[in-house]
Amino acid sequence: MKILAITSCPNGIAHTYMAAENLEKAAEEMGTNIKVETQGSIGAENELTSAEIKEAEAIIIAADKAVEKDRFIGKKLIVVGVQEGIRNPKRLIEKALNDDIPVYQGGDSSNRDKMPTSSEATKQNPIYRHLMNGVSFMVPFIVVGGVVNCDRINSWRSSR
């Protein structure tokens, strides 16, 4: 069975890739084929092709931001939060292998879905979301601070 997945978090830095890696590891352990598209801060990587979507038997979307679903009309579709992809990848794959999941029919008023609802995904704490958003804005300052600090250490060493 071929399963496809998309992972994405609001910042697209760590959780997107952690969920992708955990899903890939779990699929390998279970002897299942999976391809994961990551929609991170640098854009979509490992994009799913229309041929792969046509061949796939189920799609897993583990995301905390809007993901276009129209390309999955007629496919079994599971939509959960990115934390579920990190914490319970085997359970998601087992659910995808099960025939009881609904087939996506489309019909949304827009081409993009909204944030996963509580029935589709684990609830994400809004404080956590804001904290992670703040961390993503701090990363450049941390990098620059490290470079400046290394410069000072090298100057100090050369003066001794």
C-alpha positions in Angstrom: 0.0 0.0 0.0 1.3 3.5 -0.9 0.6 6.3 1.6 1.3 10.0 1.0 1.6 12.6 3.7 2.0 16.3 4.1 3.5 17.9 7.2 3.4 21.6 8.1 3.6 23.8 11.2 3.0 27.5 11.6 6.7 28.3 11.5 7.8 25.6 9.2 11.1 25.1 11.0 11.3 22.1 13.3 7.9 20.4 13.8 7.3 20.1 10.1 10.5 18.0 9.7 10.1 16.1 12.9 6.7 14.9 11.9 8.0 13.9 8.4 10.9 12.0 9.9 8.7 10.2 12.4 6.2 9.2 9.8 8.9 7.9 7.5 10.6 5.9 10.3 7.2 4.4 11.4 6.3 3.4 7.8 9.7 1.8 7.4 9.2 -0.2 10.6 5.8 -1.3 9.5 6.9 -2.2 6.0 4.7 0.4 4.3 5.6 2.8 1.5 5.3 6.5 2.3 6.3 9.7 0.7 6.1 12.9 2.8 5.8 16.4 1.4 7.1 19.1 3.8 5.7 22.6 3.7 8.3 24.4 5.7 9.6 27.9 5.9 11.5 27.5 2.6 8.4 26.3 0.8 7.3 22.8 -0.3 9.9 20.1 -0.6 9.5 16.6 -1.9 6.3 17.7 -3.6 3.7 15.1 -4.3 3.1 14.6 -8.1 -0.3 14.0 -9.6 0.8 10.5 -10.6 1.8 9.7 -7.0 -1.5 11.0 -5.8 -3.4 8.9 -8.3 -1.6 5.7 -7.2 -1.9 6.5 -3.4 -4.5 4.7 -1.4 -4.5 7.2 1.5 -3.3 10.6 2.4 -2.3 11.9 5.8 -2.1 15.6 6.4 -0.4 16.5 9.7 -0.5 20.2 9.7 -1.3 23.2 11.9 -1.7 25.6 8.9 -3.8 25.7 5.8 -3.0 22.9 3.2 -4.6 22.7 -0.2 -6.7 19.6 -0.2 -8.5 19.8 -3.6 -5.8 17.6 -5.2 -6.9 14.8 -2.9 -10.6 14.6 -4.0 -11.6 10.9 -4.2 -8.8 9.7 -1.9 -9.0 8.5 1.7 -7.9 11.5 3.8 -6.8 11.9 7.4 -6.3 15.5 8.7 -4.6 16.0 12.1 -2.4 18.5 13.8 1.4 18.3 13.3 1.9 17.1 16.9 -0.1 14.0 16.1 2.4 13.3 13.3 5.3 13.7 15.8 3.8 11.7 18.7 1.7 9.0 17.0 3.0 8.3 13.5 2.3 4.5 13.8 -1.3 5.1 14.8 -1.8 7.5 11.9 -0.4 4.9 9.4 -2.5 2.1 10.9 -5.5 4.4 10.6 -4.6 5.1 6.9 -4.3 1.4 6.2 -7.8 0.9 7.7 -10.7 1.1 5.3 -12.9 3.0 7.7 -11.5 6.5 7.0 -13.6 8.9 4.9 -13.0 9.6 1.2 -12.4 13.4 0.6 -15.2 14.8 -1.5 -14.1 18.4 -1.8 -16.7 21.0 -2.0 -15.0 23.6 0.3 -15.9 27.1 -0.4 -12.2 27.9 -0.9 -9.3 26.0 -2.4 -7.6 25.9 1.0 -8.8 24.3 4.2 -8.8 26.2 7.5 -6.9 25.1 10.5 -7.8 21.6 11.5 -10.8 21.5 13.7 -10.8 19.8 17.1 -12.5 16.8 15.6 -9.8 16.5 12.9 -6.8 17.4 15.0 -5.4 17.6 18.5 -6.0 21.1 19.9 -2.9 23.2 19.9 -2.3 25.6 22.8 -2.5 29.2 21.5 0.3 30.2 23.9 2.5 27.5 22.4 1.8 28.7 18.9 2.7 32.3 19.8 5.8 31.2 21.7 7.0 29.2 18.7 6.2 32.1 16.4 8.4 34.3 18.6 11.2 31.8 18.5 11.3 31.8 14.7 11.8 35.6 14.8 14.6 35.2 17.3 16.7 32.7 15.3 18.5 35.4 13.2 19.5 37.3 16.3 20.9 34.1 17.9 22.9 33.3 14.8 24.4 36.9 14.6 25.1 36.8 18.3 27.0 33.6 17.9 29.0 35.0 15.0 29.9 38.2 16.9 30.8 36.2 20.0 33.1 33.9 17.9 34.8 37.0 16.5 35.5 38.3 20.0 36.8 35.0 21.2 39.2 34.8 18.1 40.4 38.3 18.7 41.0 37.6 22.4 42.9 34.4 21.5 45.1 36.1 19.0 46.0 38.9 21.4 47.4 36.5 24.0 
